[in-house]
Amino acid sequence: MKFDEADNGLNGAKLSIPHWDEFSEGVKSSNRKARQSHKGKGEGGKVQLYISDELTDEVLSVLSEPSVEYARWLRVLMLRLMTRTQALGHLKGRMGYHLSHTCEFLGLENFDKFTECRNLTEIRKDLEQILVGWEAEVGPVARFPKVLQANLNALADIVGLNSLEMDLLGLAVIVHAENALEGCCEILGGELVGFSIERILGPMLGHKQDAVVKCLQREQKLASSGLMSIDLSGRYGLRQLMDLLTPTFAARMLSPQTDIRHIVEAFVRPTPSSSLSEQAYEHNRTNLAVCKGLLKEATEQRMVGVNILIYGKPGTGKTEFARLLATELDLQLMEICSSTLSGAPVAPIRRVRNYRIAQAFFKQTPAAILFDECEEVLGSVSLSDRSDDEAIVPQKSWINQILESNIVPTIWIANSIRQFDEAYLRRFSVCFEMPLPTQDQREQMLAKAFDGVVGEQTQVSIARNKDISPAMLMQTVSVVRILAKDKTADERNQLSLHLINNMLKAQNKPGVASQNDLGIACCGFEPDWINSDVDLKALSESIQHTRSGRMCLWGPPGTGKTAFGKWLALRLGMTHLVVKASELLSPYLGETEQKMASAFEMARQQKAVLQFDEVDSFLQERQKASKQWEVTQVNEMLTQMEEFEGVFIASTNLFQNLDEASLRRFDMAIKFDFLKAEAAQSMFIKTCEFLGVTKQDQTAMAEVANMTQLTPGDFEQLIRRSRLLRPANSNQLLQQLKSAVALKKSTATRPIGFLKAA
C-alpha cells in the first residue's frame, strides 16, 4: 500500500488511503500475499511509505496467541505507543535492531527511508492517520489472548478488579511476555520514571490519563493486592517499571488455569497436615487452647485483623504447632514461601506482596496463612523508611495496615523478635514464645521415636539437656535408624550421643553428659554426703508440700551444690534446669536481663527447679558497681526472684561478693562445706565400687578420713581421671585423690556470719 505526499510539505500534504476496504479485507485473511508495491519516489522527491498488510504464519507464530484478531489489536497498541507517546522522538534517525523488528511486525517496509525526508510533525500526522483506520477496524475494546482474558476475568472475580484495572494488568502481562511489544517499548528508552507512566499507559489503552493514575495508586486493588505496582525508585524501561507479582506471573497468566488460585502455587503453597497430636504440646497447653479458640471464631465470624505471633528457638516446633492448629480446625494452611520451586530465595518485599495476594485469593475459603521466618519482613533493619518506594522496602505504615486489615487469619513465626518494632507487636492478637518440651516430654518423644534402637539410659541422658529441641531429636533419630542395622546397641548409643553433641557444639551449647560423665551422681547421690548445718532431707520434704522456695547455696567449689539441685528436682519429680553465668552474660546492653527473664519463664512453663550457677557474676554488690548496666542486672535478677513462685536455687563460690539486698530475697542461705570424715569415707567406698576396686585398704580409709578440703567434686574428678589411668587398688586411688587435693589453692576462709532471710 502506498501513501502519496504533495510537493509543498506538511501544509499541502494530502494523505490518502486508497482501497481501504480492500486493505481491510486483506488484513482479515492472514494467508493472502502482500501486494507488491513499487518503491520509488513520490512527488517532490519524497519517498513513499509502503505498508504490507499481510500477517504471515511466521509473524503470527511468535505471538502468545497466533490469531489475526489479536495481532491486529497488538499492531494498534504498538502504533499508539509510537505516535501518542514520546517514543516518536526516539525513532527518527535511530533505525536499530528493536525498531527494525517493530517495523517488520507493523508492516512498515521502508520506514527508515520514509522518515529521512520528513520532520517529526509530518511523520506523526501520517502515522496517526494510519492508526485511525486501524482503530476503526479493531474497535475500542482490548483484544487480549483468550487464555489471558479468561485468567483476568477469574482474577477480577476474586480480587474485585474493574475493567480498566484488568486492562492495565493485561497490558503489563503482554509487555513482559510479547517480544514484538517489548521491542517496541524499548524504543521509549531506559530513562522512564514511574511518576508519569500514565502518559504512556493511558494512550496505549485508549483511556484517560487521570483514570489510569487513580487505578495505579497504592491503596487501589492492583497495588494493594500485590498483582502489579509501579516502581518509583529510579529510571527504567517500561517493562521494568511495571512490576508484576513475581517474575513468572506473566507466563502463568498466559497458561490455562483450571483454578486461578493455582497461579500463586509457586510462592503460596499449602502445607502438609500435622503428624502430631495435642499431647505433643502439653507443655504449651494454654497457648494451644487460646489459638485454637481464636482461629475458630475468626474463620466463622469473618473477623478482620486476627494475627498470631509465635517466636522461639529454632527447632522448638513452631511450624508444626501452626500445622496442628489448622489440622484440628480443618483449615487450609497456606504458607508464604521463602524460596521458589527452584530453590531461589524470595526477597522480603516479594513475600509481603505474595502475602497480600494470598489474602485476596483465600478470603472466601476456610483457610489460614502461615508466614514463617517473618523477622526478615518485620525486623527493624529491613523496614527502615529509607525510600518512598514500596518496591524496595516495606514501610512501617504499610506493615501496620497489613496487620490491621487482613481478612484471612495469619500465623507469623520468627526465631527472634528482638528487632521487632513495638508498633507491630501491639497489633498481634496473640503473641507468645514457644518453649522447649520438658525433660519428661523429651523422654517420651525419644522413647517413641527410637523405639528400642537406642538404650533407655542414653535416652534419659539426651533428654536431660535443656538445649535439645524436637527438631534436633528427630534429625538424630532419622540418621541413627538409617545406620542402625549393622551396629551393636553400644555403637548405636554412642552414635546418638555423637550426633547430638556435634549439633550442640555447632550452636555453642554444652554437650550431653554420658553415663561416665555423671560420675558419683549415677551411683545414687546421698544428701548425707553434704557438710551442712541444715537437714537437707527434711528440707526436701517441706519443699515437696509447698513446691516453692528460694535458696542460696554457697561454699567452696565442688562441695555438691549443683548435685543437690539435681537430687532435689528428682525427689520433687521435676525437671532440673541449670543455667550457668556464661549462658546469661552478654556483651550487648540489656540482653543479659532478657536472658534472665527467659530462664525464669522457661522454668515456669516447664515447672522446673531453676538453678543459677555462679550467681555472684550478676548479683555483686551494687555499691561496688562501676557501670550502670551492672546495677540494672542486679535489679532485674531481684525482680525475677520475687515474682517466681517455683523452686529457685542460686549457687556461688563467692558468697561475700553478693549484694546484701539480694540475700534478703532468699528464704535460706545454706553453706556447703568440705566433707566430714564419715562422708569422705562413704564416698571413697562408692568410688571404689564404681571403678571396680573391690577391696578397700583400711589404712587408705583412715587417711581419707583425716584429709582436709575434700569435696564431692574431688571424687568426680577421680572417676573422670580413671578413663586415662585406671587405679588397680585403693592405695592408688588414694594417691590420685591426694594429688587432686594438692593442686588446690588455699580455700581457707574467714568465718562468715549466717544471714537469715527477713
Backbone hydrogen bonds, N-H to C=O, Kabsch-Sander energy under -0.5 kcal/mol:
donor,donor_aa,acceptor,acceptor_aa,energy
3,F,49,L,-0.8
9,G,6,A,-0.8
13,A,10,L,-1.1
16,S,14,K,-0.7
20,W,17,I,-0.6
23,F,19,H,-2.2
24,S,20,W,-2.8
25,E,21,D,-2.4
26,G,22,E,-1.9
27,V,23,F,-2.2
28,K,24,S,-1.9
29,S,25,E,-0.8
30,S,28,K,-0.8
32,R,29,S,-1.2
39,K,37,S,-0.5
40,G,38,H,-1.2
42,G,46,K,-3.8
45,G,42,G,-1.7
46,K,43,E,-0.9
48,Q,40,G,-1.1
49,L,3,F,-0.7
50,Y,48,Q,-0.6
51,I,1,M,-1.6
52,S,107,G,-2.5
53,D,51,I,-0.6
56,T,54,E,-0.7
60,L,56,T,-2.4
61,S,57,D,-2.1
62,V,58,E,-0.5
62,V,59,V,-0.8
63,L,60,L,-1.7
67,S,65,E,-2.6
71,A,67,S,-2.2
72,R,68,V,-2.6
73,W,69,E,-1.8
74,L,70,Y,-2.4
75,R,71,A,-2.0
76,V,72,R,-1.9
77,L,73,W,-2.4
78,M,74,L,-2.3
79,L,75,R,-2.7
80,R,76,V,-2.5
81,L,77,L,-1.8
82,M,78,M,-1.9
83,T,79,L,-2.2
84,R,80,R,-3.0
85,T,81,L,-0.6
87,A,81,L,-0.6
88,L,82,M,-0.6
88,L,85,T,-0.8
89,G,86,Q,-0.8
90,H,87,A,-2.0
91,L,87,A,-0.6
91,L,88,L,-1.0
92,K,88,L,-1.1
94,R,91,L,-2.4
96,G,94,R,-2.1
100,S,96,G,-2.2
101,H,97,Y,-2.0
102,T,98,H,-2.1
103,C,99,L,-2.9
104,E,100,S,-2.0
105,F,101,H,-2.1
106,L,102,T,-2.4
107,G,103,C,-1.1
108,L,103,C,-2.1
109,E,50,Y,-2.0
109,E,107,G,-1.3
110,N,50,Y,-0.6
111,F,108,L,-0.8
114,F,110,N,-2.3
115,T,111,F,-1.9
116,E,112,D,-0.8
117,C,113,K,-0.6
118,R,115,T,-1.3
123,I,119,N,-2.3
124,R,120,L,-2.9
125,K,121,T,-2.1
126,D,122,E,-2.3
127,L,123,I,-2.7
128,E,124,R,-2.4
129,Q,125,K,-1.7
130,I,126,D,-1.5
131,L,127,L,-2.6
132,V,128,E,-2.4
133,G,129,Q,-1.5
134,W,130,I,-2.2
135,E,131,L,-3.1
136,A,132,V,-1.8
137,E,133,G,-1.2
138,V,134,W,-2.1
139,G,135,E,-2.4
144,F,142,A,-0.5
149,Q,145,P,-2.8
150,A,146,K,-2.2
151,N,147,V,-2.1
152,L,148,L,-2.5
153,N,149,Q,-2.3
154,A,150,A,-2.1
155,L,151,N,-2.5
156,A,152,L,-2.5
157,D,153,N,-1.8
158,I,154,A,-1.5
159,V,155,L,-3.3
160,G,155,L,-0.6
160,G,156,A,-1.7
166,M,162,N,-2.2
167,D,163,S,-2.2
168,L,164,L,-2.6
169,L,165,E,-2.3
170,G,166,M,-2.8
171,L,167,D,-2.7
172,A,168,L,-2.3
173,V,169,L,-2.0
174,I,170,G,-2.2
175,V,171,L,-2.3
176,H,172,A,-1.6
177,A,173,V,-1.4
178,E,174,I,-3.0
179,N,177,A,-0.6
182,E,178,E,-2.7
183,G,179,N,-2.5
184,C,180,A,-1.5
185,C,181,L,-2.5
186,E,182,E,-1.6
187,I,183,G,-0.6
187,I,184,C,-1.1
188,L,185,C,-1.5
189,G,186,E,-1.5
192,L,236,Y,-2.0
194,G,234,G,-0.5
196,S,193,V,-1.2
197,I,194,G,-1.3
199,R,196,S,-1.7
200,I,197,I,-1.8
201,L,197,I,-2.6
202,G,198,E,-1.8
204,M,200,I,-1.9
205,L,201,L,-2.1
206,G,202,G,-1.3
207,H,202,G,-2.2
212,V,208,K,-1.6
213,V,209,Q,-2.5
214,K,210,D,-1.8
215,C,211,A,-1.8
216,L,212,V,-1.5
217,Q,214,K,-1.1
220,Q,217,Q,-1.6
223,A,217,Q,-0.5
224,S,220,Q,-3.0
225,S,221,K,-2.1
226,G,222,L,-0.5
226,G,223,A,-0.6
227,L,222,L,-0.7
228,M,222,L,-1.7
229,S,243,D,-2.3
231,D,229,S,-0.5
231,D,241,L,-2.1
232,L,230,I,-0.6
236,Y,192,L,-2.1
236,Y,234,G,-0.5
241,L,237,G,-1.9
242,M,238,L,-1.6
243,D,229,S,-2.2
243,D,241,L,-1.4
244,L,242,M,-0.7
245,L,227,L,-1.4
249,F,246,T,-1.3
252,R,248,T,-2.0
253,M,249,F,-2.4
254,L,250,A,-1.1
255,S,252,R,-1.5
262,H,259,D,-2.4
263,I,260,I,-1.6
264,V,261,R,-1.6
265,E,262,H,-1.6
267,F,264,V,-1.7
268,V,264,V,-2.6
269,R,335,E,-1.9
271,T,333,L,-2.6
274,S,323,R,-0.6
280,A,277,S,-1.4
281,Y,278,E,-1.6
282,E,279,Q,-1.4
284,N,281,Y,-1.6
285,R,282,E,-1.2
288,L,284,N,-1.9
289,A,285,R,-2.3
290,V,286,T,-2.3
291,C,287,N,-2.6
292,K,288,L,-2.3
293,G,289,A,-2.3
294,L,290,V,-2.3
295,L,291,C,-2.6
296,K,292,K,-1.8
297,E,293,G,-2.0
298,A,294,L,-2.7
299,T,295,L,-2.1
300,E,296,K,-1.8
301,Q,297,E,-2.9
302,R,298,A,-0.6
303,M,298,A,-1.7
305,G,406,N,-3.0
306,V,406,N,-0.5
307,N,305,G,-0.7
308,I,410,T,-2.6
309,L,430,V,-3.0
310,I,308,I,-0.5
310,I,412,W,-2.9
311,Y,432,F,-1.9
312,G,414,A,-1.0
316,T,313,K,-1.3
321,F,317,G,-1.7
322,A,318,K,-1.8
323,R,319,T,-2.2
324,L,320,E,-2.3
325,L,321,F,-2.1
326,A,322,A,-2.1
327,T,323,R,-2.6
328,E,324,L,-2.8
329,L,325,L,-1.8
330,D,326,A,-0.6
330,D,327,T,-0.8
331,L,326,A,-2.8
332,Q,366,P,-2.1
333,L,331,L,-0.7
334,M,332,Q,-0.7
334,M,368,A,-2.7
335,E,269,R,-3.4
335,E,333,L,-0.5
336,I,370,L,-2.7
337,C,267,F,-2.1
337,C,335,E,-0.9
340,T,344,A,-3.0
343,G,340,T,-1.6
346,V,338,S,-2.4
351,R,347,A,-2.0
352,V,348,P,-2.0
353,R,349,I,-1.9
354,N,350,R,-2.8
355,Y,351,R,-2.2
356,R,352,V,-2.0
357,I,353,R,-2.1
358,A,354,N,-2.0
359,Q,355,Y,-2.0
360,A,356,R,-1.6
361,F,357,I,-2.6
362,F,358,A,-2.3
365,T,362,F,-1.1
367,A,365,T,-1.5
368,A,332,Q,-2.3
369,I,409,P,-2.4
370,L,334,M,-3.1
371,F,369,I,-0.5
371,F,411,I,-2.9
372,D,370,L,-0.6
374,C,413,I,-2.6
376,E,373,E,-1.0
377,V,374,C,-1.6
378,L,374,C,-2.8
379,G,375,E,-1.9
380,S,419,Q,-1.8
383,L,379,G,-0.8
384,S,381,V,-1.0
386,R,384,S,-2.7
390,E,388,D,-0.6
392,I,389,D,-1.6
393,V,389,D,-1.3
399,I,395,Q,-2.3
400,N,396,K,-2.7
401,Q,397,S,-2.0
402,I,398,W,-1.9
403,L,399,I,-2.4
404,E,400,N,-1.1
405,S,401,Q,-1.7
406,N,402,I,-0.9
410,T,306,V,-1.9
411,I,369,I,-3.2
412,W,308,I,-3.6
412,W,410,T,-0.6
413,I,371,F,-2.4
414,A,310,I,-2.2
420,F,417,I,-1.5
421,D,378,L,-0.7
424,Y,421,D,-1.1
425,L,421,D,-1.7
426,R,422,E,-2.1
427,R,424,Y,-1.4
428,F,425,L,-1.2
429,S,307,N,-1.7
430,V,307,N,-1.5
432,F,309,L,-2.1
434,M,311,Y,-3.5
442,R,438,T,-2.5
443,E,439,Q,-2.4
444,Q,440,D,-2.1
445,M,441,Q,-2.6
446,L,442,R,-2.5
447,A,443,E,-2.6
448,K,444,Q,-2.1
449,A,445,M,-2.4
450,F,446,L,-3.3
451,D,446,L,-0.5
451,D,447,A,-1.5
453,V,450,F,-1.8
459,Q,455,G,-2.0
460,V,456,E,-2.3
461,S,457,Q,-2.2
462,I,458,T,-2.4
463,A,459,Q,-2.7
464,R,460,V,-1.4
465,N,462,I,-1.3
466,K,464,R,-0.6
468,I,465,N,-1.3
469,S,467,D,-0.5
471,A,315,G,-2.2
473,L,469,S,-2.0
474,M,470,P,-2.5
475,Q,471,A,-2.2
476,T,472,M,-2.1
477,V,473,L,-2.6
478,S,474,M,-2.2
479,V,475,Q,-1.8
480,V,476,T,-2.7
481,R,477,V,-2.5
482,I,478,S,-1.4
483,L,479,V,-1.9
484,A,480,V,-0.9
487,K,484,A,-1.5
492,R,488,T,-2.2
493,N,489,A,-2.2
494,Q,490,D,-2.6
495,L,491,E,-2.4
496,S,492,R,-2.2
497,L,493,N,-2.1
498,H,494,Q,-2.5
499,L,495,L,-2.5
500,I,496,S,-2.5
501,N,497,L,-2.7
502,N,498,H,-1.8
503,M,499,L,-1.8
504,L,500,I,-2.4
505,K,501,N,-2.6
506,A,502,N,-1.9
507,Q,503,M,-0.9
507,Q,504,L,-0.5
508,N,505,K,-1.7
509,K,504,L,-2.9
514,S,512,V,-0.5
518,L,514,S,-1.0
518,L,515,Q,-0.7
519,G,516,N,-1.0
521,A,518,L,-1.4
522,C,519,G,-1.5
523,C,520,I,-1.7
524,G,521,A,-1.0
525,F,521,A,-0.6
529,W,526,E,-2.0
530,I,527,P,-1.2
531,N,673,D,-0.7
532,S,530,I,-1.2
536,L,534,V,-1.1
539,L,535,D,-2.3
540,S,536,L,-2.3
541,E,537,K,-1.8
542,S,538,A,-1.9
543,I,539,L,-2.2
544,Q,540,S,-1.7
545,H,541,E,-0.8
545,H,542,S,-0.8
546,T,542,S,-1.8
547,R,543,I,-3.3
549,G,646,G,-2.0
551,M,648,F,-2.6
552,C,668,M,-2.6
553,L,551,M,-0.6
553,L,650,A,-3.0
554,W,552,C,-0.6
554,W,670,I,-2.4
555,G,652,T,-1.3
559,T,556,P,-1.2
564,F,560,G,-2.1
565,G,561,K,-1.5
566,K,562,T,-2.1
567,W,563,A,-2.3
568,L,564,F,-2.9
569,A,565,G,-2.2
570,L,566,K,-2.1
571,R,567,W,-2.3
572,L,568,L,-2.1
573,G,569,A,-0.8
573,G,570,L,-0.6
574,M,569,A,-2.9
577,L,575,T,-0.8
577,L,609,V,-2.9
578,V,576,H,-0.8
579,V,577,L,-0.5
579,V,611,Q,-3.1
583,E,580,K,-1.1
584,L,580,K,-0.8
584,L,581,A,-1.0
585,L,581,A,-2.8
591,E,588,Y,-1.6
592,T,588,Y,-0.7
594,Q,590,G,-1.6
595,K,591,E,-2.4
596,M,592,T,-2.2
597,A,593,E,-2.3
598,S,594,Q,-2.2
599,A,595,K,-2.2
600,F,596,M,-2.2
601,E,597,A,-2.2
602,M,598,S,-2.6
603,A,599,A,-2.1
604,R,600,F,-2.0
605,Q,601,E,-2.5
606,Q,602,M,-2.6
607,K,603,A,-0.8
608,A,603,A,-1.9
609,V,575,T,-3.1
610,L,608,A,-0.7
610,L,647,V,-2.4
611,Q,577,L,-2.9
611,Q,609,V,-0.5
612,F,649,I,-2.6
613,D,579,V,-2.6
613,D,611,Q,-0.6
615,V,651,S,-2.3
617,S,614,E,-2.0
618,F,615,V,-1.5
619,L,615,V,-0.7
621,E,657,N,-1.2
624,K,621,E,-0.9
625,A,622,R,-0.9
630,E,627,K,-0.6
631,V,627,K,-1.1
632,T,628,Q,-2.1
633,Q,629,W,-2.0
634,V,630,E,-1.5
635,N,631,V,-2.5
636,E,632,T,-2.5
637,M,633,Q,-2.3
638,L,634,V,-2.5
639,T,635,N,-2.3
640,Q,636,E,-2.4
641,M,637,M,-2.2
642,E,638,L,-2.2
643,E,639,T,-1.7
644,F,640,Q,-1.2
648,F,549,G,-3.1
648,F,646,G,-0.6
649,I,610,L,-3.0
650,A,551,M,-2.8
651,S,612,F,-2.7
652,T,553,L,-2.0
657,N,654,L,-1.6
658,L,655,F,-1.6
659,D,619,L,-3.2
663,L,659,D,-1.3
664,R,660,E,-0.9
665,R,661,A,-0.5
665,R,662,S,-1.1
666,F,662,S,-0.5
666,F,663,L,-1.0
667,D,550,R,-2.5
668,M,550,R,-1.5
670,I,552,C,-2.8
670,I,668,M,-0.5
672,F,554,W,-3.3
673,D,531,N,-2.7
673,D,671,K,-0.6
675,L,710,L,-3.1
680,A,676,K,-2.5
681,Q,677,A,-2.3
682,S,678,E,-2.3
683,M,679,A,-2.4
684,F,680,A,-1.9
685,I,681,Q,-2.3
686,K,682,S,-2.1
687,T,683,M,-2.3
688,C,684,F,-2.2
689,E,685,I,-2.3
690,F,686,K,-2.3
691,L,687,T,-2.0
692,G,688,C,-0.5
692,G,689,E,-0.8
693,V,688,C,-2.9
694,T,692,G,-1.0
696,Q,694,T,-0.5
697,D,695,K,-0.6
701,M,697,D,-2.1
702,A,698,Q,-2.2
703,E,699,T,-2.2
704,V,700,A,-2.3
705,A,701,M,-1.7
706,N,702,A,-1.2
707,M,703,E,-0.6
707,M,704,V,-1.0
713,G,558,G,-2.6
714,D,711,T,-1.4
715,F,711,T,-0.9
716,E,712,P,-1.7
717,Q,713,G,-1.9
718,L,714,D,-1.6
719,I,715,F,-1.7
720,R,716,E,-1.9
721,R,717,Q,-2.6
722,S,718,L,-1.6
723,R,720,R,-1.2
724,L,721,R,-1.6
725,L,721,R,-2.4
730,S,695,K,-0.6
733,L,729,N,-1.7
734,L,730,S,-2.2
735,Q,731,N,-2.2
736,Q,732,Q,-2.1
737,L,733,L,-1.9
738,K,734,L,-2.4
739,S,735,Q,-2.2
740,A,736,Q,-2.0
741,V,737,L,-2.0
742,A,738,K,-2.5
743,L,739,S,-1.1
744,K,741,V,-1.5
756,K,754,F,-0.6
757,A,667,D,-0.6
